[in-house]
Amino acid sequence: MSLFPNYSRFELSFVKGEGPYLYTAEGKRYLDFASGIGVTNLGHCHPRVSEALKNQVDQLWHVSNLFHIRQQEEAAELLCHYSHFDAAFFCNSGAEANEAAIKLARKWGHEARWIEEPKIITFTKSFHGRTLATITATGQDKVKQGFGPLPAGFITVPYQDLEQLKKVFGSQVVAVFLELVQGEGGVRPFDYQFVHELTAWCKEKNILLIVDEVQTGMGRTGELFAFQNYDIQPDIITLAKGLGNGIPVGAMLATEKLTPYLGPGTHGSTFGGNPLAMATTKAVIEEMIQPSFLPEVKEKGKFLFQTLQEEVSCLEGVKEIRGLGLMVGIELNRPVLPLIKELLQEGLICVSAGENVLRLLPPLIVTEAQIKEAVNLIRKVLDPTRQHVLI
């Protein structure tokens, strides 16, 4: 195989996807509770998104950002309207969106605050991407090993420790950067009160609050954006994954006070915001803003959590079930990789969030019957002696 061995792949290959299901060439069906790691939020080959993509393929794939791109402007208007931000920058991935946020925060620090060496505070257990800057921002040493020297300008403090954050604060700090639900770090939601205290402290110190919504955005937590669960308005958010439902696209949204700091020539992306990606993005947003869509996601998130609490939390080895919306982690007292392999054999796809946490990221169009099916399978592999089946 002419590929780098940087992925630990399962011995499976899929040839078709439909809604919450994936199919092998042999016709075996799998219930997908990973969604491509939080990407296919509308399920595989969603009709509205598929139609938008097909229509755009026959019209125009790519022009450079030296020209106005109607689809990009329409997608930006929708995102800004429903997030209450003022400007959007489009790129191709979450790491690129986070790079853009880091650059914007530093530029604002240099030009608005006259800071010579801007610093950004991040948290342990976080994950912000695989570029040099974003692995440095990430609060997990395992992603940094072998890639030094790493860029300066980041300070990592313990998860949800406001007092330690205040201790490391100095005149060079320009921003605090966090995921409101840490995905790779174990599906850990930040506490509501902590987030409000942090937001107030950032305003008091005149520093930016940047929220990484790469995994939590686009309906995953029951709101279009996770920060809306916390009743705050950050200065910057970043998006990707579910934004294109499988078509590579990322975005950074920011408030009006920051828009002047990314003027002509300051930042760019060759493929970011091209017509193909933007036609898809617009269709995704239009589907998610339908009046009943997000309320139904909230109800399904509650149903998933309640069913897991009733049927799985009591099983031996289960330490905690946590999450927000349809982003759930089941922490065990042992590694979850063997469990994930057993679930694959049973026809259920899940992923890990660290060594001991089983992460569930079902598509937002999942039904209660499919949730019951998944919970049955999880309970079956955790405790094969129990035969009761949810109906």
Buried (B, 14 or more C-beta within 10 A) or exposed (E): EEEEEEEEEEEEEBEEBEBBBBBEEEEEEBBBBBBBBBBBBBBBBBEBBBEBBEEBEEEBEEEEBEEEBEBBEBBBEBBBEBBEBEBBBBBBBBBBBBBBBBBBBBBBBBEBBEBEEBBBBBBBBBBBBBBBBBBBBBBBEEBEEEEEEEEEBBBBBEBBEBEEBEEEBEEBBBBBBBBBBBBBBBBBBBEEEBBEEBBEBBEEEEBBBBBBBBBBBBBBBBBBBBBBBBEBBBBBBBBBBBBBBBBBBBBBBBBEEBBEBBEEEEBBBEBBBBBBBBBBBBBBBBBBBEEEBBEBBBEBBEBBBEBBEEBBEEBEEBEEBBBBBBBBBBBBEEEBEEBBEBBBEBBBBBBBBBEBBBBBBBBBBBEEEBBBBBBBBBBBBBBEEEEEEBE
